[in-house]
Amino acid sequence: MRIFPAAVLIPALFAIGLFATPSAAADQFLAGAATSDLTPPIGLPIIGGFVPFPSTHVHDELNARCLVLDDGTTKIALVVCDLLGIHRVISEDARRLITERLGIPPECVMISATHTHSATSALGDNRLQPDQTANEYQTFVAQRIADGVTRAFNNRRPAQLAFGSVDVPEHLFNRRWYMRPGTVPENPFGGTDLVKMNPPGGSPNLTEPAGPIDPTVSIIAVRDLNGVPISVFSAYSLHYVGGVGSGHISSDYYGVYCEQLKKLIEADVPPPDQSVDRAPFVAMMANGTSGDINNINFLTPRPKKQPYEQIRYVAEDVASKVYATLKTLTYGDDIKLAARYREPAIAWRHPTPEQRKWAEDTIAAGAKSPSDLSFIYAQRTMTLDGYPETTTIPLQVFRIGDVCIGTMPCEVFCEIGLEFKDRCPIQPAFMVELAHGYFGYLPTPRHMQLGGYETWIGTNRLEPETSVKLLDALIEMAGELK
């Protein structure tokens, strides 16, 4: 018996127009939005720590939140999934289904994950395996993404779009810290790093954070010609909040933010006439570039809170600030769309002979406990030793009116996103991480020299200069759309 329902695909019915939907005139901009449930059965493993464990409760549903934009010539889809990450096979399968159903080209569909740490893994049965066939849950997720985009496509109506932003710095902290000489603890490889990820809160040995934060929430708002909101796509560089119940599946602050923003916006909108079938408003929160950012104030630690208390605090505060900003935006309907997609070749990171010998000896000695980091990283090191020389990395750029969005399939360090905003030839610009795949952390070369969790082999799986190569490629792609 299958755990997940298989999608019934009838491409021919779409082709002959059985499911008729609006199409934009050459000068008319359309938009539609929808959500699609991704919640797995209770009992599948929750991923987010070093040792996965089975879920025991669903606190709130996981969703794929979908927005389709149509300028009469080009159609694009933006999808944000309440998942820690997605293996590239999900993106490939979902985009294939979307193209078969709707004719939207794969390069015009953006699929990203939020990075909630309280979701069942969509990275496959072995998340470090680069090439894999989709398992049952991954197949389910791909089908539900395609369903959500189809529903959003069917919900299109004449629309206007606006861009805005608001700075919300108070919830963001760089989690990599310099510490007083001799106080950084030994890493799993028996060495010492120059910085510590998630150092002891309130420690007198803390000196300064090793990088910046990006406080900006970027906002793309869409409404119909009567002023009724259709969707808000937003991006904020916050890793996740956490503090959920034990064994709980949850969308973390991303889902709470979406529900709170929806509540605030719908309170302003009069209910439709009973003869009007109006699609629900859809709020979306994508993860910006937050590979080294979290919600922990290491200098002044906060008191212990109840499950979900901090999630609600952050989500409701960000939603209230975005809501206030929406009231100041100027909308237009002369919106042109364009996309670029590319997969440059990047070298996998492989262990040195010394690292391989260390890993072999560590594995031979056996694990001291289920959470023995040295043993875990020895296994990861040997897994990387079997990787091919190179891989291709999916990159994407969207131009939506005057706005540019770039993506990478990694946990991207904040300063990479800031540099993209600075260098992008289309302004304003921002980045979305964890799109079309999961390739581990992406530090800059400077951070690779500093060490720390995000740079360890097994956590970081790509060559040291990867961030430079990928950022240069994104800037070049954006230049083609200017």
Kinemage of the C-alpha trace (Angstrom):
@kinemage 1
@onewidth
@group {chain A} dominant
@subgroup {mainchain}
@vectorlist {calphas} color= white
{ca met a 1} P 0.000 0.000 0.000
{ca arg a 2} L 1.353 3.479 -0.883
{ca ile a 3} L 1.663 5.983 1.927
{ca phe a 4} L 1.153 8.936 -0.389
{ca pro a 5} L -1.498 9.338 -3.100
{ca ala a 6} L -0.106 9.325 -6.616
{ca ala a 7} L -1.056 12.360 -8.687
{ca val a 8} L -3.354 11.593 -11.582
{ca leu a 9} L -1.728 13.288 -14.533
{ca ile a 10} L -3.833 13.931 -17.633
{ca pro a 11} L -1.616 16.129 -19.833
{ca ala a 12} L -3.910 15.728 -22.839
{ca leu a 13} L -6.836 17.316 -20.986
{ca phe a 14} L -4.749 20.388 -20.261
{ca ala a 15} L -3.597 20.447 -23.887
{ca ile a 16} L -7.151 20.480 -25.273
{ca gly a 17} L -8.233 23.162 -22.822
{ca leu a 18} L -10.664 21.191 -20.655
{ca phe a 19} L -9.395 23.184 -17.700
{ca ala a 20} L -9.824 26.615 -19.254
{ca thr a 21} L -8.016 29.465 -17.517
{ca pro a 22} L -7.501 33.137 -18.317
{ca ser a 23} L -4.665 34.092 -20.629
{ca ala a 24} L -3.142 37.531 -20.662
{ca ala a 25} L -3.508 39.871 -23.568
{ca ala a 26} L -0.214 41.254 -24.844
{ca asp a 27} L -0.541 44.246 -22.519
{ca gln a 28} L -2.237 42.604 -19.513
{ca phe a 29} L -0.503 41.301 -16.407
{ca leu a 30} L -2.074 38.325 -14.570
{ca ala a 31} L -1.299 36.701 -11.215
{ca gly a 32} L -2.638 33.762 -9.246
{ca ala a 33} L -1.639 32.015 -6.026
{ca ala a 34} L -2.396 28.810 -4.137
{ca thr a 35} L -1.070 26.482 -1.452
{ca ser a 36} L -0.510 22.736 -1.596
{ca asp a 37} L -0.171 20.455 1.448
{ca leu a 38} L 3.204 18.676 1.875
{ca thr a 39} L 2.575 17.228 5.345
{ca pro a 40} L 4.043 13.709 5.741
{ca pro a 41} L 2.585 10.906 7.871
{ca ile a 42} L 3.517 10.849 11.555
{ca gly a 43} L 6.424 8.526 12.245
{ca leu a 44} L 8.782 9.480 9.442
{ca pro a 45} L 12.139 10.919 10.603
{ca ile a 46} L 12.528 14.616 11.344
{ca ile a 47} L 15.757 16.024 9.947
{ca gly a 48} L 17.619 19.064 11.232
{ca gly a 49} L 20.086 17.676 13.738
{ca phe a 50} L 22.920 15.190 13.455
{ca val a 51} L 20.689 12.252 14.388
{ca pro a 52} L 17.184 12.125 12.779
{ca phe a 53} L 14.286 10.954 14.964
{ca pro a 54} L 10.674 9.950 14.200
{ca ser a 55} L 7.893 12.530 14.363
{ca thr a 56} L 5.142 11.984 16.930
{ca his a 57} L 2.808 14.917 16.200
{ca val a 58} L 1.900 17.435 13.489
{ca his a 59} L 1.718 20.859 15.132
{ca asp a 60} L 0.999 22.689 11.880
{ca glu a 61} L 0.801 21.572 8.269
{ca leu a 62} L 3.712 21.890 5.866
{ca asn a 63} L 2.876 23.622 2.592
{ca ala a 64} L 4.166 24.534 -0.820
{ca arg a 65} L 3.129 28.140 -1.352
{ca cys a 66} L 2.862 29.010 -5.036
{ca leu a 67} L 2.604 32.207 -7.107
{ca val a 68} L 2.224 32.333 -10.903
{ca leu a 69} L 2.869 35.572 -12.813
{ca asp a 70} L 1.974 36.062 -16.491
{ca asp a 71} L 2.843 39.120 -18.617
{ca gly a 72} L 1.135 37.814 -21.760
{ca thr a 73} L 4.409 36.553 -23.217
{ca thr a 74} L 6.248 34.944 -20.316
{ca lys a 75} L 4.874 32.976 -17.373
{ca ile a 76} L 6.916 32.332 -14.221
{ca ala a 77} L 6.147 30.420 -11.029
{ca leu a 78} L 7.615 30.973 -7.558
{ca val a 79} L 7.280 28.126 -5.051
{ca val a 80} L 8.365 28.100 -1.397
{ca cys a 81} L 8.249 24.767 0.459
{ca asp a 82} L 8.119 24.230 4.235
{ca leu a 83} L 11.081 21.854 4.169
{ca leu a 84} L 14.658 21.834 5.455
{ca gly a 85} L 15.818 21.437 1.855
{ca ile a 86} L 14.939 19.640 -1.334
{ca his a 87} L 17.095 17.283 -3.333
{ca arg a 88} L 17.460 18.436 -6.933
{ca val a 89} L 15.448 15.397 -8.096
{ca ile a 90} L 12.314 16.988 -6.561
{ca ser a 91} L 12.855 20.231 -8.466
{ca glu a 92} L 13.528 18.378 -11.712
{ca asp a 93} L 10.463 16.137 -11.382
{ca ala a 94} L 8.152 18.983 -10.291
{ca arg a 95} L 9.267 21.290 -13.090
{ca arg a 96} L 8.851 18.505 -15.646
{ca leu a 97} L 5.255 17.968 -14.482
{ca ile a 98} L 4.565 21.723 -14.554
{ca thr a 99} L 5.903 22.012 -18.094
{ca glu a 100} L 3.809 19.034 -19.235
{ca arg a 101} L 0.649 20.445 -17.661
{ca leu a 102} L 0.963 24.172 -18.173
{ca gly a 103} L 3.670 24.795 -20.749
{ca ile a 104} L 5.739 26.886 -18.314
{ca pro a 105} L 9.400 26.148 -19.178
{ca pro a 106} L 11.541 24.611 -16.389
{ca glu a 107} L 13.813 27.669 -16.297
{ca cys a 108} L 10.762 29.803 -15.432
{ca val a 109} L 9.873 27.854 -12.264
{ca met a 110} L 11.682 28.705 -9.013
{ca ile a 111} L 11.370 26.117 -6.206
{ca ser a 112} L 13.016 26.757 -2.837
{ca ala a 113} L 12.886 25.414 0.725
{ca thr a 114} L 12.514 27.486 3.888
{ca his a 115} L 14.922 25.443 6.046
{ca thr a 116} L 12.541 24.589 8.864
{ca his a 117} L 14.347 22.122 11.138
{ca ser a 118} L 11.114 20.367 12.105
{ca ala a 119} L 10.127 18.661 8.849
{ca thr a 120} L 10.547 15.185 7.423
{ca ser a 121} L 13.513 14.949 5.078
{ca ala a 122} L 12.946 15.594 1.384
{ca leu a 123} L 16.651 14.985 0.725
{ca gly a 124} L 16.288 11.267 0.073
{ca asp a 125} L 17.168 8.089 1.922
{ca asn a 126} L 20.835 9.180 1.951
{ca arg a 127} L 20.970 12.966 1.904
{ca leu a 128} L 24.687 12.984 1.026
{ca gln a 129} L 24.098 10.918 -2.108
{ca pro a 130} L 24.315 13.359 -5.051
{ca asp a 131} L 22.538 11.157 -7.618
{ca gln a 132} L 19.372 9.389 -6.518
{ca thr a 133} L 15.975 8.198 -7.651
{ca ala a 134} L 13.102 9.906 -5.863
{ca asn a 135} L 11.729 7.978 -2.905
{ca glu a 136} L 8.039 7.909 -1.996
{ca tyr a 137} L 7.973 11.156 -0.034
{ca gln a 138} L 10.055 12.999 -2.636
{ca thr a 139} L 7.673 11.821 -5.373
{ca phe a 140} L 4.740 13.041 -3.273
{ca val a 141} L 6.384 16.457 -2.745
{ca ala a 142} L 7.114 16.898 -6.460
{ca gln a 143} L 3.531 16.032 -7.353
{ca arg a 144} L 2.085 18.379 -4.737
{ca ile a 145} L 4.325 21.234 -5.943
{ca ala a 146} L 3.028 20.673 -9.475
{ca asp a 147} L -0.541 20.606 -8.109
{ca gly a 148} L -0.004 23.888 -6.264
{ca val a 149} L 1.408 25.638 -9.326
{ca thr a 150} L -1.496 24.292 -11.399
{ca arg a 151} L -3.993 25.715 -8.917
{ca ala a 152} L -2.171 29.065 -8.860
{ca phe a 153} L -2.178 29.059 -12.669
{ca asn a 154} L -5.931 28.400 -12.660
{ca asn a 155} L -6.430 31.265 -10.161
{ca arg a 156} L -4.827 33.926 -12.396
{ca arg a 157} L -6.666 37.199 -12.815
{ca pro a 158} L -5.698 40.715 -13.986
{ca ala a 159} L -3.290 42.136 -11.444
{ca gln a 160} L -0.876 44.823 -10.323
{ca leu a 161} L 2.505 44.400 -8.646
{ca ala a 162} L 4.647 46.416 -6.244
{ca phe a 163} L 8.063 46.005 -4.638
{ca gly a 164} L 9.112 47.182 -1.213
{ca ser a 165} L 11.354 46.391 1.704
{ca val a 166} L 11.629 46.909 5.423
{ca asp a 167} L 14.569 46.434 7.773
{ca val a 168} L 13.958 44.161 10.771
{ca pro a 169} L 17.414 43.712 12.333
{ca glu a 170} L 16.367 42.875 15.886
{ca his a 171} L 15.855 39.144 15.249
{ca leu a 172} L 19.136 38.497 13.419
{ca phe a 173} L 22.523 37.521 14.850
{ca asn a 174} L 25.616 36.229 13.121
{ca arg a 175} L 26.235 32.865 14.767
{ca arg a 176} L 29.980 32.597 13.992
{ca trp a 177} L 32.141 34.250 16.637
{ca tyr a 178} L 35.763 35.040 17.254
{ca met a 179} L 36.770 34.062 20.781
{ca arg a 180} L 39.723 34.821 23.040
{ca pro a 181} L 42.870 32.897 22.103
{ca gly a 182} L 42.833 29.343 23.398
{ca thr a 183} L 39.094 29.242 24.157
{ca val a 184} L 37.699 27.844 20.880
{ca pro a 185} L 37.014 24.154 21.607
{ca glu a 186} L 38.555 21.332 19.593
{ca asn a 187} L 36.681 20.385 16.434
{ca pro a 188} L 35.694 16.773 15.541
{ca phe a 189} L 38.888 16.357 13.508
{ca gly a 190} L 41.166 16.979 16.486
{ca gly a 191} L 42.092 20.509 15.405
{ca thr a 192} L 41.110 24.034 16.403
{ca asp a 193} L 39.178 26.592 14.376
{ca leu a 194} L 39.566 30.367 14.476
{ca val a 195} L 35.812 30.898 14.989
{ca lys a 196} L 33.040 29.030 16.789
{ca met a 197} L 29.520 28.437 15.464
{ca asn a 198} L 26.917 28.901 18.230
{ca pro a 199} L 29.376 29.716 21.018
{ca pro a 200} L 28.363 29.608 24.696
{ca gly a 201} L 25.830 32.380 25.259
{ca gly a 202} L 27.017 35.150 27.549
{ca ser a 203} L 30.586 33.831 27.640
{ca pro a 204} L 33.266 36.372 28.579
{ca asn a 205} L 35.458 34.751 25.914
{ca leu a 206} L 33.373 36.133 23.027
{ca thr a 207} L 35.085 38.952 21.149
{ca glu a 208} L 33.116 39.784 17.962
{ca pro a 209} L 30.965 38.131 15.286
{ca ala a 210} L 32.848 36.925 12.209
{ca gly a 211} L 30.387 38.394 9.706
{ca pro a 212} L 27.452 40.777 9.126
{ca ile a 213} L 23.681 40.344 9.091
{ca asp a 214} L 21.256 41.349 6.331
{ca pro a 215} L 18.290 43.003 8.068
{ca thr a 216} L 16.110 43.574 4.985
{ca val a 217} L 12.824 41.839 4.282
{ca ser a 218} L 12.326 42.073 0.506
{ca ile a 219} L 8.665 42.193 -0.547
{ca ile a 220} L 6.873 41.546 -3.847
{ca ala a 221} L 3.156 42.271 -3.434
{ca val a 222} L 0.459 41.376 -5.966
{ca arg a 223} L -3.179 42.507 -5.960
{ca asp a 224} L -6.061 42.411 -8.435
{ca leu a 225} L -7.467 45.435 -10.230
{ca asn a 226} L -10.031 45.938 -7.447
{ca gly a 227} L -7.241 46.252 -4.897
{ca val a 228} L -7.826 42.796 -3.408
{ca pro a 229} L -4.486 41.223 -2.375
{ca ile a 230} L -3.514 38.035 -4.217
{ca ser a 231} L -0.122 37.243 -2.681
{ca val a 232} L 2.941 38.646 -0.942
{ca phe a 233} L 6.277 36.987 -1.708
{ca ser a 234} L 8.869 37.930 0.903
{ca ala a 235} L 12.433 36.898 1.746
{ca tyr a 236} L 14.307 37.362 5.049
{ca ser a 237} L 17.774 36.134 5.959
{ca leu a 238} L 16.966 34.161 9.113
{ca his a 239} L 18.109 30.528 9.308
{ca tyr a 240} L 15.084 29.416 11.354
{ca val a 241} L 13.857 30.073 14.916
{ca gly a 242} L 13.227 26.655 16.485
{ca gly a 243} L 11.848 25.872 19.910
{ca val a 244} L 9.105 23.503 18.738
{ca gly a 245} L 7.549 20.677 20.725
{ca ser a 246} L 9.382 17.376 21.040
{ca gly a 247} L 8.799 15.216 17.947
{ca his a 248} L 6.647 17.901 16.324
{ca ile a 249} L 6.371 18.562 12.608
{ca ser a 250} L 6.158 22.332 12.127
{ca ser a 251} L 6.782 24.970 9.470
{ca asp a 252} L 8.609 27.057 12.128
{ca tyr a 253} L 8.331 30.859 11.972
{ca tyr a 254} L 7.901 30.843 8.185
{ca gly a 255} L 4.430 29.293 8.353
{ca val a 256} L 3.344 31.377 11.355
{ca tyr a 257} L 4.477 34.536 9.549
{ca cys a 258} L 2.395 33.569 6.507
{ca glu a 259} L -0.713 32.917 8.580
{ca gln a 260} L -0.288 36.115 10.591
{ca leu a 261} L 0.222 38.276 7.498
{ca lys a 262} L -2.818 36.662 5.897
{ca lys a 263} L -4.859 37.423 9.024
{ca leu a 264} L -3.767 41.080 9.030
{ca ile a 265} L -4.422 41.573 5.329
{ca glu a 266} L -7.770 39.788 5.183
{ca ala a 267} L -9.054 41.912 8.077
{ca asp a 268} L -8.795 44.905 5.714
{ca val a 269} L -10.537 43.266 2.761
{ca pro a 270} L -14.340 43.196 2.654
{ca pro a 271} L -15.759 39.724 2.014
{ca pro a 272} L -16.685 39.092 -1.623
{ca asp a 273} L -20.223 39.123 -2.893
{ca gln a 274} L -21.690 35.616 -2.636
{ca ser a 275} L -21.658 35.357 -6.426
{ca val a 276} L -17.885 35.883 -6.528
{ca asp a 277} L -15.555 32.883 -6.179
{ca arg a 278} L -12.363 34.583 -4.984
{ca ala a 279} L -9.194 32.556 -4.447
{ca pro a 280} L -7.680 32.920 -0.948
{ca phe a 281} L -4.763 35.267 -0.344
{ca val a 282} L -1.378 33.485 -0.116
{ca ala a 283} L 1.545 34.825 1.918
{ca met a 284} L 5.021 33.442 1.208
{ca met a 285} L 8.291 33.661 3.156
{ca ala a 286} L 11.438 32.453 1.397
{ca asn a 287} L 14.796 32.136 3.104
{ca gly a 288} L 17.278 34.807 2.044
{ca thr a 289} L 20.980 34.148 2.627
{ca ser a 290} L 21.228 32.922 6.207
{ca gly a 291} L 23.896 30.200 6.302
{ca asp a 292} L 25.640 31.989 9.181
{ca ile a 293} L 22.651 33.796 10.740
{ca asn a 294} L 20.252 32.739 13.475
{ca asn a 295} L 17.911 34.077 16.155
{ca ile a 296} L 20.232 33.714 19.159
{ca asn a 297} L 21.679 36.760 20.923
{ca phe a 298} L 24.981 35.320 22.128
{ca leu a 299} L 26.034 38.398 24.095
{ca thr a 300} L 22.755 38.627 26.032
{ca pro a 301} L 20.975 35.254 25.967
{ca arg a 302} L 17.201 35.355 26.339
{ca pro a 303} L 15.421 33.421 29.098
{ca lys a 304} L 14.091 29.963 28.294
{ca lys a 305} L 10.714 30.106 26.544
{ca gln a 306} L 7.811 27.740 26.057
{ca pro a 307} L 7.509 25.749 22.816
{ca tyr a 308} L 6.528 28.031 19.900
{ca glu a 309} L 6.696 31.181 22.041
{ca gln a 310} L 9.768 32.607 20.271
{ca ile a 311} L 8.506 31.453 16.867
{ca arg a 312} L 5.278 33.404 17.381
{ca tyr a 313} L 7.144 36.453 18.680
{ca val a 314} L 9.454 36.662 15.647
{ca ala a 315} L 6.802 35.757 13.069
{ca glu a 316} L 4.185 38.183 14.344
{ca asp a 317} L 6.677 41.037 14.637
{ca val a 318} L 8.032 40.564 11.108
{ca ala a 319} L 4.493 40.190 9.735
{ca ser a 320} L 3.379 43.422 11.421
{ca lys a 321} L 6.301 45.359 9.914
{ca val a 322} L 5.715 43.913 6.442
{ca tyr a 323} L 1.998 44.678 6.767
{ca ala a 324} L 2.736 48.318 7.631
{ca thr a 325} L 5.105 48.577 4.674
{ca leu a 326} L 2.490 47.201 2.267
{ca lys a 327} L 0.339 50.256 2.919
{ca thr a 328} L 3.086 52.515 1.504
{ca leu a 329} L 3.709 50.681 -1.792
{ca thr a 330} L 2.933 51.958 -5.276
{ca tyr a 331} L 1.488 49.358 -7.672
{ca gly a 332} L 1.784 49.095 -11.435
{ca asp a 333} L 0.469 46.731 -14.096
{ca asp a 334} L 3.101 47.206 -16.823
{ca ile a 335} L 5.187 44.306 -15.535
{ca lys a 336} L 7.549 42.379 -17.805
{ca leu a 337} L 9.013 39.011 -16.811
{ca ala a 338} L 12.196 37.182 -17.770
{ca ala a 339} L 14.278 34.283 -16.465
{ca arg a 340} L 17.696 32.680 -16.832
{ca tyr a 341} L 18.743 29.225 -15.636
{ca arg a 342} L 22.237 27.760 -15.771
{ca glu a 343} L 24.169 24.850 -14.245
{ca pro a 344} L 27.900 25.628 -14.073
{ca ala a 345} L 30.300 22.792 -13.242
{ca ile a 346} L 31.871 22.926 -9.778
{ca ala a 347} L 34.356 20.520 -8.209
{ca trp a 348} L 33.226 18.415 -5.268
{ca arg a 349} L 35.373 18.733 -2.198
{ca his a 350} L 37.422 15.578 -1.614
{ca pro a 351} L 39.428 14.616 1.479
{ca thr a 352} L 43.179 15.008 1.524
{ca pro a 353} L 45.240 11.834 2.141
{ca glu a 354} L 45.599 12.921 5.780
{ca gln a 355} L 41.848 13.451 6.180
{ca arg a 356} L 41.141 10.081 4.564
{ca lys a 357} L 43.547 8.315 6.956
{ca trp a 358} L 41.967 10.085 9.945
{ca ala a 359} L 38.482 9.055 8.760
{ca glu a 360} L 39.471 5.423 8.232
{ca asp a 361} L 41.068 5.222 11.695
{ca thr a 362} L 38.075 6.923 13.357
{ca ile a 363} L 35.562 4.578 11.726
{ca ala a 364} L 37.680 1.561 12.647
{ca ala a 365} L 37.663 2.670 16.308
{ca gly a 366} L 33.850 2.812 16.316
{ca ala a 367} L 31.347 5.371 17.567
{ca lys a 368} L 31.487 6.340 21.229
{ca ser a 369} L 27.794 7.339 21.143
{ca pro a 370} L 25.011 7.888 18.557
{ca ser a 371} L 25.952 11.571 18.465
{ca asp a 372} L 29.749 11.099 18.274
{ca leu a 373} L 30.681 13.992 15.959
{ca ser a 374} L 34.089 12.610 15.079
{ca phe a 375} L 32.531 9.338 13.925
{ca ile a 376} L 29.740 11.156 12.042
{ca tyr a 377} L 32.241 13.355 10.208
{ca ala a 378} L 34.522 10.421 9.479
{ca gln a 379} L 31.582 8.749 7.717
{ca arg a 380} L 30.798 11.953 5.822
{ca thr a 381} L 34.434 12.315 4.819
{ca met a 382} L 34.533 8.818 3.367
{ca thr a 383} L 31.245 9.431 1.541
{ca leu a 384} L 32.785 12.479 -0.148
{ca asp a 385} L 35.829 10.405 -1.037
{ca gly a 386} L 33.545 8.398 -3.342
{ca tyr a 387} L 32.039 11.409 -5.110
{ca pro a 388} L 32.878 12.119 -8.780
{ca glu a 389} L 35.238 14.977 -9.581
{ca thr a 390} L 32.581 17.568 -10.429
{ca thr a 391} L 28.882 18.315 -10.281
{ca thr a 392} L 26.619 20.916 -11.850
{ca ile a 393} L 25.020 23.557 -9.636
{ca pro a 394} L 21.565 24.938 -10.559
{ca leu a 395} L 21.465 28.740 -10.610
{ca gln a 396} L 18.502 30.915 -11.531
{ca val a 397} L 17.713 34.586 -12.025
{ca phe a 398} L 14.241 36.131 -12.340
{ca arg a 399} L 13.475 39.663 -13.478
{ca ile a 400} L 10.032 40.736 -12.262
{ca gly a 401} L 9.436 44.253 -13.491
{ca asp a 402} L 12.384 46.231 -12.141
{ca val a 403} L 13.246 43.616 -9.478
{ca cys a 404} L 15.882 40.877 -9.743
{ca ile a 405} L 15.940 37.631 -7.723
{ca gly a 406} L 18.939 35.301 -7.791
{ca thr a 407} L 19.080 31.798 -6.318
{ca met a 408} L 21.627 29.224 -5.168
{ca pro a 409} L 20.982 25.656 -3.917
{ca cys a 410} L 23.011 26.015 -0.716
{ca glu a 411} L 22.900 27.440 2.793
{ca val a 412} L 24.453 30.680 1.593
{ca phe a 413} L 26.469 32.963 3.861
{ca cys a 414} L 24.891 36.371 4.448
{ca glu a 415} L 27.702 38.415 2.919
{ca ile a 416} L 27.259 36.610 -0.416
{ca gly a 417} L 23.665 37.840 -0.540
{ca leu a 418} L 24.762 41.345 0.387
{ca glu a 419} L 27.344 41.311 -2.411
{ca phe a 420} L 24.709 40.153 -4.909
{ca lys a 421} L 22.504 43.076 -3.875
{ca asp a 422} L 25.465 45.398 -4.356
{ca arg a 423} L 26.753 44.087 -7.685
{ca cys a 424} L 23.537 43.112 -9.463
{ca pro a 425} L 23.052 45.205 -12.626
{ca ile a 426} L 19.273 45.189 -12.027
{ca gln a 427} L 18.134 47.079 -8.949
{ca pro a 428} L 16.576 46.387 -6.520
{ca ala a 429} L 17.875 42.833 -6.121
{ca phe a 430} L 17.876 40.076 -3.515
{ca met a 431} L 18.691 36.392 -3.197
{ca val a 432} L 16.809 33.228 -2.228
{ca glu a 433} L 18.782 30.230 -0.976
{ca leu a 434} L 18.094 26.467 -1.062
{ca ala a 435} L 16.517 26.603 -4.537
{ca his a 436} L 16.479 23.543 -6.826
{ca gly a 437} L 18.658 21.407 -4.592
{ca tyr a 438} L 20.707 21.047 -1.430
{ca phe a 439} L 24.511 21.180 -1.693
{ca gly a 440} L 25.411 21.999 1.913
{ca tyr a 441} L 26.827 25.238 3.303
{ca leu a 442} L 28.340 27.917 1.070
{ca pro a 443} L 30.923 30.011 2.954
{ca thr a 444} L 33.140 32.598 1.271
{ca pro a 445} L 36.864 31.820 0.809
{ca arg a 446} L 37.571 34.093 3.802
{ca his a 447} L 35.360 31.984 6.026
{ca met a 448} L 36.878 28.772 4.691
{ca gln a 449} L 40.166 29.991 6.166
{ca leu a 450} L 38.536 30.686 9.533
{ca gly a 451} L 37.121 27.178 9.911
{ca gly a 452} L 34.079 26.380 12.025
{ca tyr a 453} L 31.140 24.027 11.576
{ca glu a 454} L 29.945 25.405 8.250
{ca thr a 455} L 33.386 24.863 6.669
{ca trp a 456} L 34.016 21.309 7.913
{ca ile a 457} L 34.329 18.668 5.227
{ca gly a 458} L 30.975 16.895 5.137
{ca thr a 459} L 29.071 20.048 6.117
{ca asn a 460} L 30.740 21.893 3.264
{ca arg a 461} L 30.893 19.737 0.124
{ca leu a 462} L 32.021 22.075 -2.661
{ca glu a 463} L 35.423 23.465 -3.659
{ca pro a 464} L 36.648 26.468 -1.586
{ca glu a 465} L 36.171 29.046 -4.382
{ca thr a 466} L 32.596 27.989 -5.131
{ca ser a 467} L 30.928 31.130 -3.773
{ca val a 468} L 33.037 33.361 -6.030
{ca lys a 469} L 32.285 31.284 -9.130
{ca leu a 470} L 28.554 31.032 -8.459
{ca leu a 471} L 28.154 34.714 -7.613
{ca asp a 472} L 30.012 35.784 -10.758
{ca ala a 473} L 27.737 33.489 -12.794
{ca leu a 474} L 24.592 34.996 -11.213
{ca ile a 475} L 25.773 38.534 -11.941
{ca glu a 476} L 26.457 37.578 -15.554
{ca met a 477} L 22.993 36.001 -15.863
{ca ala a 478} L 21.366 39.101 -14.388
{ca gly a 479} L 23.265 41.246 -16.880
{ca glu a 480} L 21.655 39.285 -19.709
{ca leu a 481} L 18.215 40.307 -18.389
{ca lys a 482} L 18.936 44.007 -17.912
